[in-house]
């Protein structure tokens, strides 16, 4: 398997894990201390909507990674996809910082390394 396909697949696996986590939050699982600033053990309705929107964003991120690796058709063109990889890399780098300064210890311990892994995977895709 070529390196870009491997990294795209790994990115999708991490995003799938985050999707499962968000679904659990939407369903009322008491995991809220690891998300959205960690202020709520069980998410209130507005943050559950945010979790649902996150799932949609994860799907777009996954599709972009797969498109960059040539595993699904490009929706626009190669240049747009290449720029998208850099934007997503920057987004995840910002996420590392934001999760790292969270008041929630659970969010710092779980989401910071998760976001760091995604930043690294998307960086490799951006460079490839």
C-alpha positions as CSV (number, residue, x, y, z in Angstrom):
1,X,0.0,0.0,0.0
2,X,1.5,3.4,-1.0
3,X,2.3,5.7,1.9
4,X,-0.4,8.3,1.1
5,X,-3.0,5.6,1.1
6,X,-1.8,4.2,4.4
7,X,-1.8,7.7,6.0
8,X,-5.3,8.5,4.6
9,X,-6.6,5.2,5.9
10,X,-5.1,5.8,9.3
11,X,-6.6,9.3,9.4
12,X,-10.0,7.8,8.6
13,X,-9.5,5.3,11.4
14,X,-8.8,8.1,13.9
15,X,-11.8,10.1,12.6
16,X,-14.0,7.0,12.9
17,X,-13.0,6.7,16.5
18,X,-13.8,10.4,17.1
19,X,-17.1,9.8,15.3
20,X,-18.0,7.0,17.7
21,X,-17.0,9.2,20.6
22,X,-19.3,12.0,19.3
23,X,-22.2,9.6,18.8
24,X,-21.7,8.5,22.5
25,X,-21.8,12.1,23.5
26,X,-25.0,12.8,21.5
27,X,-26.6,9.7,23.1
28,X,-25.9,11.1,26.6
29,X,-22.8,9.1,27.6
30,X,-21.1,10.8,30.6
31,X,-17.9,11.5,28.6
32,X,-18.4,15.2,28.3
33,X,-15.4,16.0,30.4
34,X,-13.2,15.0,27.4
35,X,-14.9,17.3,24.9
36,X,-16.1,20.9,24.4
37,X,-14.0,22.3,27.2
38,X,-14.9,19.6,29.6
39,X,-17.5,21.7,31.5
40,X,-20.3,19.1,31.3
41,X,-20.2,15.5,32.2
42,X,-23.3,14.9,30.0
43,X,-23.6,17.3,27.1
44,X,-26.5,19.8,27.0
45,X,-28.6,19.9,23.9
46,X,-26.7,22.7,22.1
47,X,-23.4,20.8,22.5
48,X,-25.0,17.6,21.3
49,X,-25.9,19.5,18.1
50,X,-22.3,20.6,18.0
51,X,-21.2,17.0,18.2
52,X,-23.6,16.1,15.4
53,X,-22.0,18.8,13.2
54,X,-18.6,17.5,14.2
55,X,-19.5,14.2,12.7
56,X,-20.4,15.9,9.4
57,X,-17.0,17.7,9.4
58,X,-15.2,14.5,10.2
59,X,-16.8,12.9,7.1
60,X,-15.6,15.8,4.9
61,X,-12.1,15.5,6.4
62,X,-12.1,11.8,5.8
63,X,-13.2,12.2,2.2
64,X,-10.5,14.9,1.5
65,X,-7.8,12.5,2.9
66,X,-9.1,9.6,0.7
67,X,-9.3,11.9,-2.3
68,X,-5.8,13.1,-1.8
69,X,-4.6,9.5,-1.7
70,X,-6.5,8.7,-4.8
71,X,-8.9,6.3,-3.1
72,X,-12.0,8.2,-4.0
73,X,-12.8,10.6,-6.9
74,X,-11.7,14.2,-6.5
75,X,-14.7,16.6,-6.0
76,X,-12.9,19.6,-7.5
77,X,-9.3,19.3,-8.6
78,X,-5.9,18.3,-7.4
79,X,-4.8,21.9,-6.6
80,X,-7.9,22.4,-4.4
81,X,-7.3,19.1,-2.7
82,X,-3.7,20.0,-2.0
83,X,-4.6,23.3,-0.5
84,X,-7.4,21.6,1.5
85,X,-4.7,19.3,3.1
86,X,-2.7,22.3,4.2
87,X,-5.8,24.0,5.7
88,X,-6.7,20.8,7.5
89,X,-3.2,20.4,8.8
90,X,-3.4,23.9,10.2
91,X,-6.8,23.2,11.7
92,X,-5.4,20.2,13.5
93,X,-2.3,22.0,14.7
94,X,-4.6,24.7,16.1
95,X,-6.6,21.9,17.7
96,X,-3.5,20.5,19.4
97,X,-2.9,24.0,21.0
98,X,-6.6,24.5,22.0
99,X,-6.9,21.0,23.5
100,X,-3.5,21.4,25.2
101,X,-4.7,24.5,27.1
102,X,-8.1,23.1,28.0
103,X,-9.2,23.4,31.6
104,X,-10.3,19.8,31.3
105,X,-7.6,17.3,32.2
106,X,-9.4,14.6,30.3
107,X,-9.5,16.7,27.2
108,X,-5.8,17.5,27.5
109,X,-4.9,13.9,28.0
110,X,-7.1,12.4,25.3
111,X,-7.8,15.0,22.7
112,X,-4.4,16.6,22.5
113,X,-2.5,13.5,21.4
114,X,-5.4,12.5,19.1
115,X,-5.3,15.8,17.4
116,X,-1.5,15.7,17.2
117,X,-1.8,12.4,15.4
118,X,-4.3,13.8,12.9
119,X,-2.1,16.9,12.4
120,X,0.9,14.6,11.6
121,X,-1.2,12.4,9.2
122,X,-2.6,15.4,7.3
123,X,0.9,17.0,7.2
124,X,2.2,13.9,5.5
125,X,-0.7,13.9,3.1
126,X,-0.1,17.6,2.4
127,X,3.6,17.0,1.7
128,X,3.0,13.9,-0.5
